[in-house]
Amino acid sequence: MSYQIANKNGVQYLVIPEMEEAGIRHFFTTRKAPQQSAIPFVSQEAFVMVKQVHGDHILVIDRPFEDGSVFIRDAMHKPCDAIITNQRPVGIGVVTADCLPALLYDPVQGVTAAVHAGWRGTVQGILTKVICQMTAGFGCQVEDVVVGMGPAIGPCCYTVGKTVIEPVRSINSRWEKHLTPVEDGKAKLDLAGLNTAQIEDAGILKEHIFTAGLCTACHEDLFYSYRRDGIGTGRMISGIIL
């Protein structure tokens, strides 16, 4: 559990102290912002997000683009749940309201990634696929990659039924330890714990994994929560900018 709360340009956000100290400019916004789309860093960088669909597709930005506004507009229509780039100055981000936001950085190759991992994307191994793409497509060494996981719904509040339980059990029996059985055949799912286990299996060093450890459903003063508030709730933005 590692986080600090900061404010910049009227936006309240969280940072992972260890990533902040390493000079990794990143943020996980809270619900305390002048508008939902606000991010703390206002500058000349293009800030790219995608059309999230709870899948495992990845947008790769590995070359400069001439017109940032056009690229940003087009990216918003791409059905993806992760972005990887080695371009500067380009910021990338995802939106969440219970799902797990993860920000990755390789300081050696100068590669960043932003990932939206709900239970569907997690079952499909989206974080592992991002790490594989970083190594295969950008020459990253997995032991160099740093991962910061932001606020997400915790097992305290995330009760799931067989629609979630069965895929988790069937894909990897070891994942079942992240399910805690409760009444009526349901279970509490530890979304951050399951994603942590997956990236450790992919070779990410334990000392390079940092988790905010805050439940979005518990902390109504700080975060939006789909599970707590329903379909009309807002969204937080998580981003990383080189």
C-alpha positions in Angstrom: 0.0 0.0 0.0 1.7 3.1 -1.2 0.3 6.5 -2.2 0.3 10.2 -1.6 -2.4 12.8 -2.4 -1.4 15.9 -4.4 -3.1 18.8 -6.0 -2.2 20.6 -9.2 -4.2 22.9 -11.5 -7.3 22.3 -9.4 -7.1 18.6 -9.7 -6.6 16.3 -6.8 -4.7 13.1 -7.6 -2.7 10.2 -6.1 0.9 9.3 -6.9 3.0 6.3 -6.0 5.8 7.8 -3.9 8.4 5.4 -5.2 7.5 6.2 -8.8 7.4 9.9 -8.1 10.9 9.8 -6.5 12.2 8.0 -9.7 11.0 10.9 -11.8 8.0 9.1 -13.3 5.4 11.7 -14.0 2.1 9.9 -13.3 -1.3 10.4 -11.6 -4.5 8.7 -10.5 -7.2 11.4 -10.3 -9.9 11.4 -7.6 -13.4 12.7 -7.9 -12.2 16.1 -6.7 -11.6 17.9 -10.0 -13.2 20.8 -11.8 -14.5 18.4 -14.4 -14.2 14.6 -15.0 -11.9 15.0 -18.0 -9.4 17.2 -16.1 -5.9 16.0 -15.6 -3.3 17.7 -13.4 -0.6 18.3 -16.0 -1.5 21.1 -18.5 1.2 21.3 -21.1 2.0 20.8 -24.8 2.0 17.0 -24.6 -0.6 15.0 -26.5 -2.7 13.0 -24.0 -4.1 9.9 -25.6 -6.9 7.7 -24.4 -8.9 5.0 -26.2 -12.4 3.5 -26.3 -12.3 1.0 -23.5 -14.3 -2.2 -24.1 -13.2 -4.6 -21.3 -11.0 -6.6 -23.7 -7.4 -7.2 -24.2 -6.5 -5.2 -27.4 -3.6 -2.8 -27.1 -2.9 0.5 -29.0 0.8 0.8 -29.8 2.2 4.2 -30.5 5.7 3.6 -31.8 6.2 6.5 -34.2 5.6 10.3 -34.3 2.3 11.6 -35.5 1.9 14.8 -37.4 -1.4 16.1 -36.1 -1.9 15.5 -32.4 -5.5 16.6 -32.3 -6.5 14.2 -35.1 -4.6 11.3 -33.6 -6.2 11.9 -30.2 -9.7 12.0 -31.8 -9.1 8.8 -33.8 -7.6 7.0 -30.8 -10.8 7.7 -28.8 -12.7 5.4 -31.3 -10.2 2.5 -31.1 -11.6 -0.4 -29.1 -8.6 -1.1 -26.8 -8.0 -1.3 -23.1 -4.3 -0.6 -23.0 -1.8 1.8 -24.6 2.0 1.5 -25.0 4.3 4.2 -26.3 7.9 5.2 -26.6 7.1 8.6 -28.0 7.9 11.9 -26.3 6.2 14.0 -25.4 3.1 11.9 -25.3 0.9 11.2 -22.3 -1.4 8.1 -22.2 -4.2 7.2 -19.9 -7.2 5.1 -19.0 -10.5 5.8 -17.1 -11.9 3.6 -14.3 -14.6 3.5 -11.7 -13.8 0.2 -9.9 -11.6 -1.5 -12.5 -7.9 -1.6 -11.9 -5.7 1.1 -13.6 -2.1 0.1 -14.0 0.8 2.3 -15.2 4.0 0.7 -16.5 7.4 2.3 -17.2 10.7 0.9 -18.5 13.3 3.6 -17.6 16.0 1.9 -19.8 14.0 1.9 -23.1 11.8 4.9 -22.2 8.6 3.0 -22.7 5.3 3.6 -20.9 2.0 1.8 -20.8 -1.5 2.5 -19.3 -3.8 -0.4 -18.7 -7.5 -0.8 -17.8 -8.0 -4.1 -16.2 -11.6 -5.1 -15.2 -12.3 -8.7 -14.5 -12.8 -9.6 -18.2 -9.5 -8.0 -19.2 -7.8 -9.7 -16.2 -9.1 -13.1 -17.1 -7.7 -12.5 -20.6 -4.4 -11.6 -19.1 -4.2 -8.0 -20.4 -1.4 -6.9 -18.2 0.7 -9.9 -19.1 0.0 -9.2 -22.8 1.2 -5.6 -22.4 4.4 -6.8 -20.8 5.0 -9.3 -23.6 4.4 -6.5 -26.2 6.8 -4.2 -24.3 9.5 -6.9 -24.5 8.8 -8.1 -28.0 8.0 -4.8 -29.7 10.2 -2.4 -27.8 13.1 -4.4 -26.5 12.3 -4.0 -22.9 13.8 -6.3 -20.3 11.0 -7.5 -17.9 13.3 -7.0 -14.9 13.5 -3.3 -15.7 9.7 -2.6 -15.8 8.1 -0.8 -12.9 4.3 -1.2 -12.3 2.0 1.1 -10.4 -1.5 0.0 -9.6 -4.0 2.6 -8.7 -7.3 2.6 -6.7 -9.7 -0.2 -7.6 -12.6 -2.0 -6.0 -11.2 -4.2 -3.2 -12.2 -7.7 -2.1 -14.0 -6.1 0.8 -16.6 -4.8 -1.7 -16.3 -6.9 -4.8 -18.7 -9.8 -4.6 -19.0 -11.8 -7.8 -21.1 -14.7 -9.1 -20.4 -17.7 -11.3 -20.1 -15.5 -14.4 -16.8 -14.4 -13.0 -15.9 -17.3 -10.7 -16.0 -20.0 -13.4 -13.6 -18.2 -15.9 -11.2 -17.5 -13.1 -11.2 -21.1 -12.0 -11.1 -22.7 -15.4 -8.3 -20.6 -16.9 -5.8 -21.1 -14.1 -6.5 -23.1 -11.0 -3.9 -21.1 -9.0 -6.0 -18.0 -9.5 -8.7 -19.4 -7.2 -6.8 -18.2 -4.1 -7.8 -14.7 -5.1 -11.5 -15.7 -4.6 -12.9 -15.9 -1.1 -16.1 -17.9 -1.0 -19.2 -16.3 0.6 -22.8 -17.2 0.8 -25.0 -18.4 -2.2 -22.1 -19.7 -4.2 -20.6 -16.2 -4.6 -17.1 -15.0 -3.8 -15.1 -11.9 -3.0 -12.6 -11.2 -5.8 -9.2 -9.6 -5.1 -8.7 -7.9 -8.5 -5.4 -6.2 -7.6 -4.1 -9.4 -6.1 -4.9 -11.4 -9.2 -3.2 -8.9 -11.5 -0.2 -8.8 -9.2 0.1 -12.6 -9.4 -0.1 -12.5 -13.2 2.6 -10.0 -13.6 4.9 -11.7 -11.1 4.4 -14.9 -13.2 5.4 -12.8 -16.2 8.7 -11.9 -14.6 8.1 -8.5 -13.0 10.1 -8.1 -9.8 8.2 -7.9 -6.6 10.1 -4.8 -5.6 9.0 -3.1 -8.8 5.3 -3.5 -8.1 3.6 -0.7 -6.2 -0.1 -0.7 -5.3 -2.2 2.2 -3.9 -4.3 -0.2 -2.0 -7.4 1.9 -1.8 -10.9 0.5 -2.5 -12.9 2.8 -4.7 -16.2 1.5 -3.3 -15.1 2.1 0.3 -13.8 5.7 -0.2 -16.8 7.6 -1.4 -15.2 10.9 -0.5 -12.3 10.2 -3.0 -13.5 8.0 -5.8 -16.3 7.2 -8.1 -17.6 3.6 -8.0 -19.7 1.8 -10.5 -20.6 -1.0 -8.0 -21.5 1.6 -5.3 -23.2 4.3 -7.4 -24.5 2.6 -10.5 -24.2 3.2 -14.2 -24.4 7.0 -14.0 -21.3 7.4 -11.9 -18.3 9.4 -13.0 -14.8 8.2 -13.9 -11.3 8.8 -12.7 -8.4 9.2 -15.1 -5.0 7.5 -14.6 -2.1 8.6 -16.7 1.6 8.6 -17.3 3.6 11.2 -19.2 7.3 11.1 -20.2 
